[in-house]
Amino acid sequence: MTDAGGFVALDAASRLSEQEQLLRQLAEMLHLPVSVFRRRRPDPTADGPTAGECAAILAAFSRIRDPDARRRCLAMVERCADA
């Protein structure tokens, strides 16, 4: 069955499962709990990055087209993480 836009509608459980898997993968790659992505408001007692900060760095990184620039950026972030 298609919706008014002509797209095949995915069942809600399938979409939720895909979203949950993506959140888990992102959290694992960033070494963060999945709950970071579910917070409505920043937790003032948390010392880790906010969901907004994670989203901003991922969005900026995805716009870097030059592979060498991406490697330099990643190296800089890793150096900051080790500091």
mmCIF file of the N, C-alpha and C atoms, coordinates in Angstrom:
data_MODEL
# 
_entry.id   MODEL 
# 
loop_
_atom_site.group_PDB 
_atom_site.id 
_atom_site.type_symbol 
_atom_site.label_atom_id 
_atom_site.label_alt_id 
_atom_site.label_comp_id 
_atom_site.label_asym_id 
_atom_site.label_entity_id 
_atom_site.label_seq_id 
_atom_site.pdbx_PDB_ins_code 
_atom_site.Cartn_x 
_atom_site.Cartn_y 
_atom_site.Cartn_z 
_atom_site.occupancy 
_atom_site.B_iso_or_equiv 
_atom_site.pdbx_formal_charge 
_atom_site.auth_seq_id 
_atom_site.auth_comp_id 
_atom_site.auth_asym_id 
_atom_site.auth_atom_id 
_atom_site.pdbx_PDB_model_num 
ATOM 1   N N  . MET A 1 1  ? 0.847  -1.175 0.000  1.00 0.00 ? 1  MET A N  1 
ATOM 2   C CA . MET A 1 1  ? 0.000  0.000  0.000  1.00 0.00 ? 1  MET A CA 1 
ATOM 3   C C  . MET A 1 1  ? 0.890  1.235  0.000  1.00 0.00 ? 1  MET A C  1 
ATOM 4   N N  . THR A 1 2  ? 0.459  2.286  -0.670 1.00 0.00 ? 2  THR A N  1 
ATOM 5   C CA . THR A 1 2  ? 1.234  3.525  -0.712 1.00 0.00 ? 2  THR A CA 1 
ATOM 6   C C  . THR A 1 2  ? 0.468  4.630  -0.029 1.00 0.00 ? 2  THR A C  1 
ATOM 7   N N  . ASP A 1 3  ? 1.205  5.639  0.431  1.00 0.00 ? 3  ASP A N  1 
ATOM 8   C CA . ASP A 1 3  ? 0.553  6.792  1.035  1.00 0.00 ? 3  ASP A CA 1 
ATOM 9   C C  . ASP A 1 3  ? 0.235  7.803  -0.066 1.00 0.00 ? 3  ASP A C  1 
ATOM 10  N N  . ALA A 1 4  ? -0.285 8.967  0.302  1.00 0.00 ? 4  ALA A N  1 
ATOM 11  C CA . ALA A 1 4  ? -0.675 9.974  -0.677 1.00 0.00 ? 4  ALA A CA 1 
ATOM 12  C C  . ALA A 1 4  ? 0.504  10.438 -1.528 1.00 0.00 ? 4  ALA A C  1 
ATOM 13  N N  . GLY A 1 5  ? 1.703  10.363 -1.006 1.00 0.00 ? 5  GLY A N  1 
ATOM 14  C CA . GLY A 1 5  ? 2.880  10.787 -1.754 1.00 0.00 ? 5  GLY A CA 1 
ATOM 15  C C  . GLY A 1 5  ? 3.413  9.705  -2.675 1.00 0.00 ? 5  GLY A C  1 
ATOM 16  N N  . GLY A 1 6  ? 2.821  8.534  -2.660 1.00 0.00 ? 6  GLY A N  1 
ATOM 17  C CA . GLY A 1 6  ? 3.251  7.464  -3.535 1.00 0.00 ? 6  GLY A CA 1 
ATOM 18  C C  . GLY A 1 6  ? 4.357  6.603  -2.955 1.00 0.00 ? 6  GLY A C  1 
ATOM 19  N N  . PHE A 1 7  ? 4.698  6.792  -1.692 1.00 0.00 ? 7  PHE A N  1 
ATOM 20  C CA . PHE A 1 7  ? 5.754  6.011  -1.060 1.00 0.00 ? 7  PHE A CA 1 
ATOM 21  C C  . PHE A 1 7  ? 5.155  4.816  -0.347 1.00 0.00 ? 7  PHE A C  1 
ATOM 22  N N  . VAL A 1 8  ? 5.871  3.735  -0.353 1.00 0.00 ? 8  VAL A N  1 
ATOM 23  C CA . VAL A 1 8  ? 5.420  2.553  0.372  1.00 0.00 ? 8  VAL A CA 1 
ATOM 24  C C  . VAL A 1 8  ? 5.611  2.821  1.858  1.00 0.00 ? 8  VAL A C  1 
ATOM 25  N N  . ALA A 1 9  ? 4.564  2.669  2.604  1.00 0.00 ? 9  ALA A N  1 
ATOM 26  C CA . ALA A 1 9  ? 4.624  2.930  4.045  1.00 0.00 ? 9  ALA A CA 1 
ATOM 27  C C  . ALA A 1 9  ? 5.301  1.763  4.753  1.00 0.00 ? 9  ALA A C  1 
ATOM 28  N N  . LEU A 1 10 ? 6.315  2.074  5.568  1.00 0.00 ? 10 LEU A N  1 
ATOM 29  C CA . LEU A 1 10 ? 6.954  1.048  6.385  1.00 0.00 ? 10 LEU A CA 1 
ATOM 30  C C  . LEU A 1 10 ? 6.146  0.894  7.660  1.00 0.00 ? 10 LEU A C  1 
ATOM 31  N N  . ASP A 1 11 ? 6.102  -0.272 8.189  1.00 0.00 ? 11 ASP A N  1 
ATOM 32  C CA . ASP A 1 11 ? 5.361  -0.426 9.426  1.00 0.00 ? 11 ASP A CA 1 
ATOM 33  C C  . ASP A 1 11 ? 6.135  0.229  10.565 1.00 0.00 ? 11 ASP A C  1 
ATOM 34  N N  . ALA A 1 12 ? 5.403  0.769  11.524 1.00 0.00 ? 12 ALA A N  1 
ATOM 35  C CA . ALA A 1 12 ? 5.991  1.574  12.592 1.00 0.00 ? 12 ALA A CA 1 
ATOM 36  C C  . ALA A 1 12 ? 7.025  0.794  13.389 1.00 0.00 ? 12 ALA A C  1 
ATOM 37  N N  . ALA A 1 13 ? 6.787  -0.480 13.632 1.00 0.00 ? 13 ALA A N  1 
ATOM 38  C CA . ALA A 1 13 ? 7.734  -1.281 14.413 1.00 0.00 ? 13 ALA A CA 1 
ATOM 39  C C  . ALA A 1 13 ? 9.061  -1.403 13.680 1.00 0.00 ? 13 ALA A C  1 
ATOM 40  N N  . SER A 1 14 ? 9.021  -1.565 12.369 1.00 0.00 ? 14 SER A N  1 
ATOM 41  C CA . SER A 1 14 ? 10.240 -1.669 11.572 1.00 0.00 ? 14 SER A CA 1 
ATOM 42  C C  . SER A 1 14 ? 11.030 -0.367 11.635 1.00 0.00 ? 14 SER A C  1 
ATOM 43  N N  . ARG A 1 15 ? 10.350 0.775  11.496 1.00 0.00 ? 15 ARG A N  1 
ATOM 44  C CA . ARG A 1 15 ? 11.017 2.085  11.569 1.00 0.00 ? 15 ARG A CA 1 
ATOM 45  C C  . ARG A 1 15 ? 11.638 2.293  12.934 1.00 0.00 ? 15 ARG A C  1 
ATOM 46  N N  . LEU A 1 16 ? 10.915 1.953  13.977 1.00 0.00 ? 16 LEU A N  1 
ATOM 47  C CA . LEU A 1 16 ? 11.423 2.111  15.333 1.00 0.00 ? 16 LEU A CA 1 
ATOM 48  C C  . LEU A 1 16 ? 12.651 1.248  15.543 1.00 0.00 ? 16 LEU A C  1 
ATOM 49  N N  . SER A 1 17 ? 12.603 0.030  15.045 1.00 0.00 ? 17 SER A N  1 
ATOM 50  C CA . SER A 1 17 ? 13.734 -0.873 15.185 1.00 0.00 ? 17 SER A CA 1 
ATOM 51  C C  . SER A 1 17 ? 14.968 -0.317 14.478 1.00 0.00 ? 17 SER A C  1 
ATOM 52  N N  . GLU A 1 18 ? 14.790 0.218  13.270 1.00 0.00 ? 18 GLU A N  1 
ATOM 53  C CA . GLU A 1 18 ? 15.910 0.802  12.539 1.00 0.00 ? 18 GLU A CA 1 
ATOM 54  C C  . GLU A 1 18 ? 16.471 2.016  13.279 1.00 0.00 ? 18 GLU A C  1 
ATOM 55  N N  . GLN A 1 19 ? 15.594 2.854  13.809 1.00 0.00 ? 19 GLN A N  1 
ATOM 56  C CA . GLN A 1 19 ? 16.031 4.032  14.571 1.00 0.00 ? 19 GLN A CA 1 
ATOM 57  C C  . GLN A 1 19 ? 16.785 3.606  15.825 1.00 0.00 ? 19 GLN A C  1 
ATOM 58  N N  . GLU A 1 20 ? 16.274 2.598  16.500 1.00 0.00 ? 20 GLU A N  1 
ATOM 59  C CA . GLU A 1 20 ? 16.919 2.110  17.718 1.00 0.00 ? 20 GLU A CA 1 
ATOM 60  C C  . GLU A 1 20 ? 18.299 1.554  17.400 1.00 0.00 ? 20 GLU A C  1 
ATOM 61  N N  . GLN A 1 21 ? 18.417 0.809  16.311 1.00 0.00 ? 21 GLN A N  1 
ATOM 62  C CA . GLN A 1 21 ? 19.719 0.262  15.917 1.00 0.00 ? 21 GLN A CA 1 
ATOM 63  C C  . GLN A 1 21 ? 20.694 1.382  15.591 1.00 0.00 ? 21 GLN A C  1 
ATOM 64  N N  . LEU A 1 22 ? 20.230 2.411  14.886 1.00 0.00 ? 22 LEU A N  1 
ATOM 65  C CA . LEU A 1 22 ? 21.092 3.534  14.543 1.00 0.00 ? 22 LEU A CA 1 
ATOM 66  C C  . LEU A 1 22 ? 21.546 4.266  15.807 1.00 0.00 ? 22 LEU A C  1 
ATOM 67  N N  . LEU A 1 23 ? 20.638 4.505  16.728 1.00 0.00 ? 23 LEU A N  1 
ATOM 68  C CA . LEU A 1 23 ? 21.012 5.157  17.985 1.00 0.00 ? 23 LEU A CA 1 
ATOM 69  C C  . LEU A 1 23 ? 22.044 4.338  18.743 1.00 0.00 ? 23 LEU A C  1 
ATOM 70  N N  . ARG A 1 24 ? 21.854 3.032  18.788 1.00 0.00 ? 24 ARG A N  1 
ATOM 71  C CA . ARG A 1 24 ? 22.802 2.166  19.491 1.00 0.00 ? 24 ARG A CA 1 
ATOM 72  C C  . ARG A 1 24 ? 24.175 2.195  18.827 1.00 0.00 ? 24 ARG A C  1 
ATOM 73  N N  . GLN A 1 25 ? 24.202 2.192  17.483 1.00 0.00 ? 25 GLN A N  1 
ATOM 74  C CA . GLN A 1 25 ? 25.473 2.252  16.771 1.00 0.00 ? 25 GLN A CA 1 
ATOM 75  C C  . GLN A 1 25 ? 26.191 3.577  17.019 1.00 0.00 ? 25 GLN A C  1 
ATOM 76  N N  . LEU A 1 26 ? 25.447 4.676  16.953 1.00 0.00 ? 26 LEU A N  1 
ATOM 77  C CA . LEU A 1 26 ? 26.052 5.992  17.216 1.00 0.00 ? 26 LEU A CA 1 
ATOM 78  C C  . LEU A 1 26 ? 26.587 6.065  18.641 1.00 0.00 ? 26 LEU A C  1 
ATOM 79  N N  . ALA A 1 27 ? 25.793 5.613  19.581 1.00 0.00 ? 27 ALA A N  1 
ATOM 80  C CA . ALA A 1 27 ? 26.218 5.647  20.979 1.00 0.00 ? 27 ALA A CA 1 
ATOM 81  C C  . ALA A 1 27 ? 27.480 4.819  21.185 1.00 0.00 ? 27 ALA A C  1 
ATOM 82  N N  . GLU A 1 28 ? 27.512 3.648  20.566 1.00 0.00 ? 28 GLU A N  1 
ATOM 83  C CA . GLU A 1 28 ? 28.690 2.787  20.709 1.00 0.00 ? 28 GLU A CA 1 
ATOM 84  C C  . GLU A 1 28 ? 29.931 3.444  20.111 1.00 0.00 ? 28 GLU A C  1 
ATOM 85  N N  . MET A 1 29 ? 29.777 4.036  18.915 1.00 0.00 ? 29 MET A N  1 
ATOM 86  C CA . MET A 1 29 ? 30.922 4.678  18.265 1.00 0.00 ? 29 MET A CA 1 
ATOM 87  C C  . MET A 1 29 ? 31.437 5.867  19.065 1.00 0.00 ? 29 MET A C  1 
ATOM 88  N N  . LEU A 1 30 ? 30.512 6.570  19.737 1.00 0.00 ? 30 LEU A N  1 
ATOM 89  C CA . LEU A 1 30 ? 30.892 7.742  20.515 1.00 0.00 ? 30 LEU A CA 1 
ATOM 90  C C  . LEU A 1 30 ? 31.203 7.405  21.970 1.00 0.00 ? 30 LEU A C  1 
ATOM 91  N N  . HIS A 1 31 ? 31.094 6.132  22.333 1.00 0.00 ? 31 HIS A N  1 
ATOM 92  C CA . HIS A 1 31 ? 31.332 5.676  23.709 1.00 0.00 ? 31 HIS A CA 1 
ATOM 93  C C  . HIS A 1 31 ? 30.425 6.430  24.688 1.00 0.00 ? 31 HIS A C  1 
ATOM 94  N N  . LEU A 1 32 ? 29.152 6.517  24.317 1.00 0.00 ? 32 LEU A N  1 
ATOM 95  C CA . LEU A 1 32 ? 28.154 7.200  25.137 1.00 0.00 ? 32 LEU A CA 1 
ATOM 96  C C  . LEU A 1 32 ? 26.982 6.257  25.373 1.00 0.00 ? 32 LEU A C  1 
ATOM 97  N N  . PRO A 1 33 ? 26.254 6.474  26.452 1.00 0.00 ? 33 PRO A N  1 
ATOM 98  C CA . PRO A 1 33 ? 25.034 5.692  26.634 1.00 0.00 ? 33 PRO A CA 1 
ATOM 99  C C  . PRO A 1 33 ? 23.962 6.186  25.656 1.00 0.00 ? 33 PRO A C  1 
ATOM 100 N N  . VAL A 1 34 ? 23.080 5.301  25.226 1.00 0.00 ? 34 VAL A N  1 
ATOM 101 C CA . VAL A 1 34 ? 22.005 5.669  24.307 1.00 0.00 ? 34 VAL A CA 1 
ATOM 102 C C  . VAL A 1 34 ? 21.134 6.770  24.915 1.00 0.00 ? 34 VAL A C  1 
ATOM 103 N N  . SER A 1 35 ? 21.049 6.813  26.215 1.00 0.00 ? 35 SER A N  1 
ATOM 104 C CA . SER A 1 35 ? 20.203 7.806  26.881 1.00 0.00 ? 35 SER A CA 1 
ATOM 105 C C  . SER A 1 35 ? 20.613 9.243  26.558 1.00 0.00 ? 35 SER A C  1 
ATOM 106 N N  . VAL A 1 36 ? 21.856 9.460  26.160 1.00 0.00 ? 36 VAL A N  1 
ATOM 107 C CA . VAL A 1 36 ? 22.306 10.809 25.796 1.00 0.00 ? 36 VAL A CA 1 
ATOM 108 C C  . VAL A 1 36 ? 21.441 11.361 24.666 1.00 0.00 ? 36 VAL A C  1 
ATOM 109 N N  . PHE A 1 37 ? 21.027 10.503 23.742 1.00 0.00 ? 37 PHE A N  1 
ATOM 110 C CA . PHE A 1 37 ? 20.246 10.943 22.605 1.00 0.00 ? 37 PHE A CA 1 
ATOM 111 C C  . PHE A 1 37 ? 18.767 11.098 22.926 1.00 0.00 ? 37 PHE A C  1 
ATOM 112 N N  . ARG A 1 38 ? 18.377 10.668 24.098 1.00 0.00 ? 38 ARG A N  1 
ATOM 113 C CA . ARG A 1 38 ? 16.964 10.717 24.474 1.00 0.00 ? 38 ARG A CA 1 
ATOM 114 C C  . ARG A 1 38 ? 16.649 11.827 25.467 1.00 0.00 ? 38 ARG A C  1 
ATOM 115 N N  . ARG A 1 39 ? 17.638 12.504 25.950 1.00 0.00 ? 39 ARG A N  1 
ATOM 116 C CA . ARG A 1 39 ? 17.399 13.576 26.923 1.00 0.00 ? 39 ARG A CA 1 
ATOM 117 C C  . ARG A 1 39 ? 16.678 14.737 26.262 1.00 0.00 ? 39 ARG A C  1 
ATOM 118 N N  . ARG A 1 40 ? 15.670 15.222 26.922 1.00 0.00 ? 40 ARG A N  1 
ATOM 119 C CA . ARG A 1 40 ? 14.940 16.400 26.434 1.00 0.00 ? 40 ARG A CA 1 
ATOM 120 C C  . ARG A 1 40 ? 15.700 17.679 26.786 1.00 0.00 ? 40 ARG A C  1 
ATOM 121 N N  . ARG A 1 41 ? 16.248 17.708 27.995 1.00 0.00 ? 41 ARG A N  1 
ATOM 122 C CA . ARG A 1 41 ? 17.008 18.874 28.463 1.00 0.00 ? 41 ARG A CA 1 
ATOM 123 C C  . ARG A 1 41 ? 18.386 18.424 28.888 1.00 0.00 ? 41 ARG A C  1 
ATOM 124 N N  . PRO A 1 42 ? 19.383 19.286 28.686 1.00 0.00 ? 42 PRO A N  1 
ATOM 125 C CA . PRO A 1 42 ? 20.726 18.912 29.146 1.00 0.00 ? 42 PRO A CA 1 
ATOM 126 C C  . PRO A 1 42 ? 20.738 18.677 30.653 1.00 0.00 ? 42 PRO A C  1 
ATOM 127 N N  . ASP A 1 43 ? 21.473 17.696 31.071 1.00 0.00 ? 43 ASP A N  1 
ATOM 128 C CA . ASP A 1 43 ? 21.630 17.386 32.487 1.00 0.00 ? 43 ASP A CA 1 
ATOM 129 C C  . ASP A 1 43 ? 22.799 18.219 33.016 1.00 0.00 ? 43 ASP A C  1 
ATOM 130 N N  . PRO A 1 44 ? 22.536 19.187 33.871 1.00 0.00 ? 44 PRO A N  1 
ATOM 131 C CA . PRO A 1 44 ? 23.622 20.057 34.345 1.00 0.00 ? 44 PRO A CA 1 
ATOM 132 C C  . PRO A 1 44 ? 24.688 19.313 35.150 1.00 0.00 ? 44 PRO A C  1 
ATOM 133 N N  . THR A 1 45 ? 24.375 18.109 35.640 1.00 0.00 ? 45 THR A N  1 
ATOM 134 C CA . THR A 1 45 ? 25.359 17.364 36.418 1.00 0.00 ? 45 THR A CA 1 
ATOM 135 C C  . THR A 1 45 ? 26.208 16.438 35.550 1.00 0.00 ? 45 THR A C  1 
ATOM 136 N N  . ALA A 1 46 ? 25.820 16.259 34.284 1.00 0.00 ? 46 ALA A N  1 
ATOM 137 C CA . ALA A 1 46 ? 26.569 15.369 33.386 1.00 0.00 ? 46 ALA A CA 1 
ATOM 138 C C  . ALA A 1 46 ? 27.807 16.090 32.870 1.00 0.00 ? 46 ALA A C  1 
ATOM 139 N N  . ASP A 1 47 ? 28.924 15.357 32.791 1.00 0.00 ? 47 ASP A N  1 
ATOM 140 C CA . ASP A 1 47 ? 30.143 15.989 32.302 1.00 0.00 ? 47 ASP A CA 1 
ATOM 141 C C  . ASP A 1 47 ? 30.462 15.582 30.870 1.00 0.00 ? 47 ASP A C  1 
ATOM 142 N N  . GLY A 1 48 ? 29.649 14.742 30.265 1.00 0.00 ? 48 GLY A N  1 
ATOM 143 C CA . GLY A 1 48 ? 29.864 14.315 28.883 1.00 0.00 ? 48 GLY A CA 1 
ATOM 144 C C  . GLY A 1 48 ? 29.215 15.286 27.909 1.00 0.00 ? 48 GLY A C  1 
ATOM 145 N N  . PRO A 1 49 ? 29.387 15.013 26.623 1.00 0.00 ? 49 PRO A N  1 
ATOM 146 C CA . PRO A 1 49 ? 28.806 15.895 25.616 1.00 0.00 ? 49 PRO A CA 1 
ATOM 147 C C  . PRO A 1 49 ? 27.285 15.788 25.593 1.00 0.00 ? 49 PRO A C  1 
ATOM 148 N N  . THR A 1 50 ? 26.647 16.870 25.187 1.00 0.00 ? 50 THR A N  1 
ATOM 149 C CA . THR A 1 50 ? 25.193 16.855 25.049 1.00 0.00 ? 50 THR A CA 1 
ATOM 150 C C  . THR A 1 50 ? 24.831 16.247 23.703 1.00 0.00 ? 50 THR A C  1 
ATOM 151 N N  . ALA A 1 51 ? 23.583 15.869 23.562 1.00 0.00 ? 51 ALA A N  1 
ATOM 152 C CA . ALA A 1 51 ? 23.115 15.337 22.285 1.00 0.00 ? 51 ALA A CA 1 
ATOM 153 C C  . ALA A 1 51 ? 23.293 16.381 21.189 1.00 0.00 ? 51 ALA A C  1 
ATOM 154 N N  . GLY A 1 52 ? 23.073 17.643 21.525 1.00 0.00 ? 52 GLY A N  1 
ATOM 155 C CA . GLY A 1 52 ? 23.251 18.716 20.551 1.00 0.00 ? 52 GLY A CA 1 
ATOM 156 C C  . GLY A 1 52 ? 24.690 18.847 20.096 1.00 0.00 ? 52 GLY A C  1 
ATOM 157 N N  . GLU A 1 53 ? 25.620 18.710 21.042 1.00 0.00 ? 53 GLU A N  1 
ATOM 158 C CA . GLU A 1 53 ? 27.045 18.773 20.679 1.00 0.00 ? 53 GLU A CA 1 
ATOM 159 C C  . GLU A 1 53 ? 27.432 17.600 19.781 1.00 0.00 ? 53 GLU A C  1 
ATOM 160 N N  . CYS A 1 54 ? 26.931 16.411 20.111 1.00 0.00 ? 54 CYS A N  1 
ATOM 161 C CA . CYS A 1 54 ? 27.225 15.226 19.283 1.00 0.00 ? 54 CYS A CA 1 
ATOM 162 C C  . CYS A 1 54 ? 26.656 15.414 17.882 1.00 0.00 ? 54 CYS A C  1 
ATOM 163 N N  . ALA A 1 55 ? 25.437 15.880 17.806 1.00 0.00 ? 55 ALA A N  1 
ATOM 164 C CA . ALA A 1 55 ? 24.814 16.094 16.500 1.00 0.00 ? 55 ALA A CA 1 
ATOM 165 C C  . ALA A 1 55 ? 25.573 17.140 15.695 1.00 0.00 ? 55 ALA A C  1 
ATOM 166 N N  . ALA A 1 56 ? 26.013 18.214 16.350 1.00 0.00 ? 56 ALA A N  1 
ATOM 167 C CA . ALA A 1 56 ? 26.725 19.282 15.649 1.00 0.00 ? 56 ALA A CA 1 
ATOM 168 C C  . ALA A 1 56 ? 28.054 18.796 15.088 1.00 0.00 ? 56 ALA A C  1 
ATOM 169 N N  . ILE A 1 57 ? 28.811 18.036 15.880 1.00 0.00 ? 57 ILE A N  1 
ATOM 170 C CA . ILE A 1 57 ? 30.111 17.577 15.378 1.00 0.00 ? 57 ILE A CA 1 
ATOM 171 C C  . ILE A 1 57 ? 29.930 16.555 14.258 1.00 0.00 ? 57 ILE A C  1 
ATOM 172 N N  . LEU A 1 58 ? 28.919 15.689 14.374 1.00 0.00 ? 58 LEU A N  1 
ATOM 173 C CA . LEU A 1 58 ? 28.661 14.722 13.303 1.00 0.00 ? 58 LEU A CA 1 
ATOM 174 C C  . LEU A 1 58 ? 28.218 15.419 12.024 1.00 0.00 ? 58 LEU A C  1 
ATOM 175 N N  . ALA A 1 59 ? 27.368 16.438 12.157 1.00 0.00 ? 59 ALA A N  1 
ATOM 176 C CA . ALA A 1 59 ? 26.895 17.168 10.976 1.00 0.00 ? 59 ALA A CA 1 
ATOM 177 C C  . ALA A 1 59 ? 28.054 17.907 10.307 1.00 0.00 ? 59 ALA A C  1 
ATOM 178 N N  . ALA A 1 60 ? 28.896 18.550 11.102 1.00 0.00 ? 60 ALA A N  1 
ATOM 179 C CA . ALA A 1 60 ? 30.041 19.275 10.537 1.00 0.00 ? 60 ALA A CA 1 
ATOM 180 C C  . ALA A 1 60 ? 31.006 18.302 9.866  1.00 0.00 ? 60 ALA A C  1 
ATOM 181 N N  . PHE A 1 61 ? 31.298 17.195 10.523 1.00 0.00 ? 61 PHE A N  1 
ATOM 182 C CA . PHE A 1 61 ? 32.231 16.211 9.973  1.00 0.00 ? 61 PHE A CA 1 
ATOM 183 C C  . PHE A 1 61 ? 31.714 15.642 8.651  1.00 0.00 ? 61 PHE A C  1 
ATOM 184 N N  . SER A 1 62 ? 30.411 15.413 8.571  1.00 0.00 ? 62 SER A N  1 
ATOM 185 C CA . SER A 1 62 ? 29.840 14.831 7.350  1.00 0.00 ? 62 SER A CA 1 
ATOM 186 C C  . SER A 1 62 ? 29.913 15.791 6.163  1.00 0.00 ? 62 SER A C  1 
ATOM 187 N N  . ARG A 1 63 ? 30.086 17.085 6.429  1.00 0.00 ? 63 ARG A N  1 
ATOM 188 C CA . ARG A 1 63 ? 30.203 18.056 5.333  1.00 0.00 ? 63 ARG A CA 1 
ATOM 189 C C  . ARG A 1 63 ? 31.621 18.166 4.783  1.00 0.00 ? 63 ARG A C  1 
ATOM 190 N N  . ILE A 1 64 ? 32.595 17.562 5.441  1.00 0.00 ? 64 ILE A N  1 
ATOM 191 C CA . ILE A 1 64 ? 33.983 17.627 4.970  1.00 0.00 ? 64 ILE A CA 1 
ATOM 192 C C  . ILE A 1 64 ? 34.135 16.643 3.819  1.00 0.00 ? 64 ILE A C  1 
ATOM 193 N N  . ARG A 1 65 ? 34.403 17.144 2.646  1.00 0.00 ? 65 ARG A N  1 
ATOM 194 C CA . ARG A 1 65 ? 34.494 16.300 1.446  1.00 0.00 ? 65 ARG A CA 1 
ATOM 195 C C  . ARG A 1 65 ? 35.904 15.766 1.204  1.00 0.00 ? 65 ARG A C  1 
ATOM 196 N N  . ASP A 1 66 ? 36.915 16.468 1.632  1.00 0.00 ? 66 ASP A N  1 
ATOM 197 C CA . ASP A 1 66 ? 38.303 16.073 1.385  1.00 0.00 ? 66 ASP A CA 1 
ATOM 198 C C  . ASP A 1 66 ? 38.727 14.994 2.391  1.00 0.00 ? 66 ASP A C  1 
ATOM 199 N N  . PRO A 1 67 ? 39.092 13.792 1.921  1.00 0.00 ? 67 PRO A N  1 
ATOM 200 C CA . PRO A 1 67 ? 39.487 12.711 2.832  1.00 0.00 ? 67 PRO A CA 1 
ATOM 201 C C  . PRO A 1 67 ? 40.662 13.092 3.743  1.00 0.00 ? 67 PRO A C  1 
ATOM 202 N N  . ASP A 1 68 ? 41.630 13.854 3.221  1.00 0.00 ? 68 ASP A N  1 
ATOM 203 C CA . ASP A 1 68 ? 42.751 14.279 4.067  1.00 0.00 ? 68 ASP A CA 1 
ATOM 204 C C  . ASP A 1 68 ? 42.290 15.220 5.170  1.00 0.00 ? 68 ASP A C  1 
ATOM 205 N N  . ALA A 1 69 ? 41.370 16.105 4.845  1.00 0.00 ? 69 ALA A N  1 
ATOM 206 C CA . ALA A 1 69 ? 40.829 17.028 5.853  1.00 0.00 ? 69 ALA A CA 1 
ATOM 207 C C  . ALA A 1 69 ? 40.059 16.245 6.918  1.00 0.00 ? 69 ALA A C  1 
ATOM 208 N N  . ARG A 1 70 ? 39.314 15.223 6.498  1.00 0.00 ? 70 ARG A N  1 
ATOM 209 C CA . ARG A 1 70 ? 38.598 14.400 7.491  1.00 0.00 ? 70 ARG A CA 1 
ATOM 210 C C  . ARG A 1 70 ? 39.567 13.697 8.424  1.00 0.00 ? 70 ARG A C  1 
ATOM 211 N N  . ARG A 1 71 ? 40.664 13.167 7.871  1.00 0.00 ? 71 ARG A N  1 
ATOM 212 C CA . ARG A 1 71 ? 41.662 12.499 8.724  1.00 0.00 ? 71 ARG A CA 1 
ATOM 213 C C  . ARG A 1 71 ? 42.287 13.483 9.714  1.00 0.00 ? 71 ARG A C  1 
ATOM 214 N N  . ARG A 1 72 ? 42.600 14.699 9.244  1.00 0.00 ? 72 ARG A N  1 
ATOM 215 C CA . ARG A 1 72 ? 43.179 15.713 10.145 1.00 0.00 ? 72 ARG A CA 1 
ATOM 216 C C  . ARG A 1 72 ? 42.176 16.096 11.237 1.00 0.00 ? 72 ARG A C  1 
ATOM 217 N N  . CYS A 1 73 ? 40.928 16.245 10.847 1.00 0.00 ? 73 CYS A N  1 
ATOM 218 C CA . CYS A 1 73 ? 39.882 16.596 11.809 1.00 0.00 ? 73 CYS A CA 1 
ATOM 219 C C  . CYS A 1 73 ? 39.731 15.503 12.859 1.00 0.00 ? 73 CYS A C  1 
ATOM 220 N N  . LEU A 1 74 ? 39.666 14.269 12.416 1.00 0.00 ? 74 LEU A N  1 
ATOM 221 C CA . LEU A 1 74 ? 39.526 13.153 13.346 1.00 0.00 ? 74 LEU A CA 1 
ATOM 222 C C  . LEU A 1 74 ? 40.729 13.065 14.274 1.00 0.00 ? 74 LEU A C  1 
ATOM 223 N N  . ALA A 1 75 ? 41.925 13.263 13.719 1.00 0.00 ? 75 ALA A N  1 
ATOM 224 C CA . ALA A 1 75 ? 43.141 13.228 14.547 1.00 0.00 ? 75 ALA A CA 1 
ATOM 225 C C  . ALA A 1 75 ? 43.104 14.332 15.601 1.00 0.00 ? 75 ALA A C  1 
ATOM 226 N N  . MET A 1 76 ? 42.618 15.522 15.218 1.00 0.00 ? 76 MET A N  1 
ATOM 227 C CA . MET A 1 76 ? 42.542 16.625 16.173 1.00 0.00 ? 76 MET A CA 1 
ATOM 228 C C  . MET A 1 76 ? 41.539 16.314 17.294 1.00 0.00 ? 76 MET A C  1 
ATOM 229 N N  . VAL A 1 77 ? 40.397 15.761 16.915 1.00 0.00 ? 77 VAL A N  1 
ATOM 230 C CA . VAL A 1 77 ? 39.392 15.414 17.937 1.00 0.00 ? 77 VAL A CA 1 
ATOM 231 C C  . VAL A 1 77 ? 39.946 14.336 18.874 1.00 0.00 ? 77 VAL A C  1 
ATOM 232 N N  . GLU A 1 78 ? 40.649 13.357 18.316 1.00 0.00 ? 78 GLU A N  1 
ATOM 233 C CA . GLU A 1 78 ? 41.225 12.313 19.162 1.00 0.00 ? 78 GLU A CA 1 
ATOM 234 C C  . GLU A 1 78 ? 42.286 12.880 20.097 1.00 0.00 ? 78 GLU A C  1 
ATOM 235 N N  . ARG A 1 79 ? 43.094 13.833 19.609 1.00 0.00 ? 79 ARG A N  1 
ATOM 236 C CA . ARG A 1 79 ? 44.088 14.467 20.500 1.00 0.00 ? 79 ARG A CA 1 
ATOM 237 C C  . ARG A 1 79 ? 43.400 15.222 21.626 1.00 0.00 ? 79 ARG A C  1 
ATOM 238 N N  . CYS A 1 80 ? 42.326 15.903 21.304 1.00 0.00 ? 80 CYS A N  1 
ATOM 239 C CA . CYS A 1 80 ? 41.563 16.623 22.339 1.00 0.00 ? 80 CYS A CA 1 
ATOM 240 C C  . CYS A 1 80 ? 40.970 15.656 23.364 1.00 0.00 ? 80 CYS A C  1 
ATOM 241 N N  . ALA A 1 81 ? 40.523 14.511 22.886 1.00 0.00 ? 81 ALA A N  1 
ATOM 242 C CA . ALA A 1 81 ? 39.940 13.521 23.788 1.00 0.00 ? 81 ALA A CA 1 
ATOM 243 C C  . ALA A 1 81 ? 40.978 12.923 24.729 1.00 0.00 ? 81 ALA A C  1 
ATOM 244 N N  . ASP A 1 82 ? 42.223 12.861 24.258 1.00 0.00 ? 82 ASP A N  1 
ATOM 245 C CA . ASP A 1 82 ? 43.288 12.304 25.082 1.00 0.00 ? 82 ASP A CA 1 
ATOM 246 C C  . ASP A 1 82 ? 43.898 13.328 26.037 1.00 0.00 ? 82 ASP A C  1 
ATOM 247 N N  . ALA A 1 83 ? 43.583 14.589 25.827 1.00 0.00 ? 83 ALA A N  1 
ATOM 248 C CA . ALA A 1 83 ? 44.188 15.655 26.645 1.00 0.00 ? 83 ALA A CA 1 
ATOM 249 C C  . ALA A 1 83 ? 43.604 15.688 28.038 1.00 0.00 ? 83 ALA A C  1 
# 
